[in-house]
Each structure stands twice: as C-alpha cells, then as structure tokens.
Amino acid sequence: MAMIASLFLTNSAVVSSELDTLIETSGAIVSQIDRGILMTGAAISFAHTGTGISDGQLAGTAYISSEQVTAYSNALTGMVSYLPYGSAEDYLNEQAQSELDAMNDAIETFTSVVVDMLAVQQVSEMAEDAVTPDEQAEVQAYVAANDMSISQEDADTYNQSLDLIEESANNAGAFLAVAGNEEAVAFMDQGAMDNNTRIEDNGLSYSASNQSVNIAWASSNTVSSIYMNGQDQFNIDVYASHADILTEGASSGLYLTGPTYLGWKCFTTGVCEEDDGT
C-alpha cells in the first residue's frame, strides 16, 4: 500500500471558526449599534436641557464601516456550509495527518540511529568476505584496533523508533481507510448528530487488538467501532501479511538508498561496484 505523504485537510479548528467568525463580526456591529443607541439616548436626555453637547465627533465612533458590513456578509455566507456537528471525514484526515507527522519524526530517529550503528554492518561484511586465514587475520586485527561496538542505548532507540513507526503508520492507514469509505463516514456523522456533539470533541483511536477504529462519545459514554478486517457492514479490509509489507518496503526509496541494500562501502563512501562486480 503506497504511503500518502501529504493531505489537503480542513482542520476542525478551521471548521469551528466559521461560527466564531459569525460571532465576532456580528458582535462588532452590535457593539457599534449599542454605542449608537447610547449616543441617541443621551441626545434625547441632554438636548432639552442645554447641557451635554459633544465635540461633534461622537457619532463617527458609532459608525458601521464598510469593512464590518463586508466581514459580516462573508460570515453569513460561510455559515451556509457550516457543519454544526463537525465532519467525520475531516476529523479522520486530520488525525491521520497527525499520525503521519509522528511517523516521520520516528523515521528521522530511526535513520539517525541506523547511521550511528553502521559499524555492525561494516564488521558483518568484512567477516563475510574473509575467506582465507590471512583475510580473517586482517578482520581480527581491524576489530582489535577499532571500536566497532554499538551501545545498548542505540539498540533501545532503534527498537523504540520501529515501534513508533509501525504504530503511527497503522493508525494513519486505519483513519484514512475509514475516511475513504462513504458509508463509514456517514455512520460517524450520524453518531455525532445522535449524541448532539461536534465529532472533533470525541476521542478517535485505532485498536490493533480489536482491529477497529473507535469513536468514544463523551456525552453518552458509548463507543462506536468500525472494523478494519472486513467483518462488518462497511467491508473495510486493510490488513497485509508481514511478507507483503516487507515486499513493498523492498521497492521503497528508503530501502534502495539504504546501507543494507547498497552495502556499507557504497553507502558511506559513494564508491559502489556495478551489479556485475566490475
């Protein structure tokens, strides 16, 4: 399955800002009207008393500007497409992007620690190429003279980064699979309406053990699940075997430019032998 590197998303904060914009723009005009009423009320009171004359500039401070009218009009237009319950598709895509970002961070850690541990590949290749006793003696001398060890800390960092890569990739894949299924998206949108809530205000997660994407509704303390194994009405089946996943990895740019494919010398020095050995 090809990894989606980027998504064009509508963030839930952007969606909710349509309402915020309407509140802000209408409130600004109401504030001006309030000021105008105050001025007019004062005029009614003061005009008959011979007191309370302004400097002639007060009315201008209560004007409704053309910019305010335009902003309010645009806010009204924006409300036509406003989604009071949020958008399940946008929420899923947003969370998928968050997982992809986390995966990319973990990949940076992974690639960095792999480079730090290249000594083990150098030793491995030297040992494999040492056929004669003289060549084996050279390996022994080289290892004795150079620090070819790797630290447990590096090994732990490597292991942890792999866990994070797999977890984030699986989370992103599950969210994208649901986002691409119209029936599943409609199911989640209906759940938000039934629970009288914006969907983005409820917990979204992927469970590897249950093989499902779950939305935990805060208002009702219930959970809606969409299964990733094709065992429900949505027929979403996204699992691949270890062999299929590693086969996909074998054609990836990361692998084809990496040290285990190119070899230690080629990767570190850029001096590479042709496939025919010449």
Secondary structure as UniProt FT lines:
FT   HELIX           12..46
FT   TURN            47..50
FT   HELIX           59..62
FT   HELIX           66..80
FT   TURN            84..85
FT   HELIX           88..116
FT   HELIX           118..129
FT   HELIX           133..145
FT   HELIX           152..179
FT   HELIX           182..194
FT   TURN            195..196
FT   HELIX           199..201
FT   STRAND          203..207
FT   TURN            208..211
FT   STRAND          212..217
FT   TURN            218..221
FT   STRAND          222..227
FT   TURN            233..234
FT   HELIX           242..250
FT   HELIX           253..256
FT   HELIX           259..262
FT   HELIX           264..269
FT   TURN            275..276
//
